[in-house]
């Protein structure tokens, strides 16, 4: 069923798909929790990770293993090749097609990931805007080519500090889009998203966020980076480059891949590459925390408090208590 706001009270409409939204910073334990909940409730998992959509990029994106994916149906993993086009619009179209399959309104889907924009758009729709400004985009691409990403990010910080605080300094596509929106409207892209309220609300959902003390999270991030190297991450990046998936691709600009590409090109040592990967992943986790903490709908739990978390999920599934199920 779906929750529709009527005055101050929620009214429940039957036969709308149920979504359990599981969010949190990278490394906090979302994947294992999602698998555990999926086993309990016979659910299917929809990834909300902007990197797991790429084929062949397995170790660096921490995809669920083959056995896990065989035992529990997963969606929106391995959707496009590393040089393919993928964006939030494609994401919500594909996710909504999966959910809309006849009979799926009786299922629970667990949407799990750290890409907050994907989740927000899936639940509430996309912000309508004036579209791309070709002349400005051409100028920004030239700026990127001549002066590099730092110069582009500096433009964003000057024009839209709010967006700059939430956008990865290496995500040139989002940086350019945010600059475009500011030039077109005189407003931050973040302000426009907040004005939109992402209010389509086609699903009945419960949002759960996992949290962990930051020093512990950072230790986990460091261990995971080391585990990735031990599991063959360098060989994975070497293979991708050999297939022609060059470092200028959006996918290859992501965490870990850009660091190891630099190592393989001889820009720095493996030790320096791994140290930079750990540092940048911690910064990314901090931005994720900032994004999700701004969402009042999220019910927060310690990563190891499975008992309390499970109780709320059971209330959501049985309809026994809706006090914490927000819309």
Helices and strands as residue ranges (DSSP letters): E 2-6, E 9-13, E 18-24, H 30-41, E 44-47, H 66-71, E 74-75, H 88-99, G 104-106, E 108-112, H 116-124, H 134-147, H 149-159, H 161-164, H 172-185, H 189-196, E 204-211, H 214-230, H 233-242, G 251-253, H 257-264, H 270-293, E 299-302, H 306-318
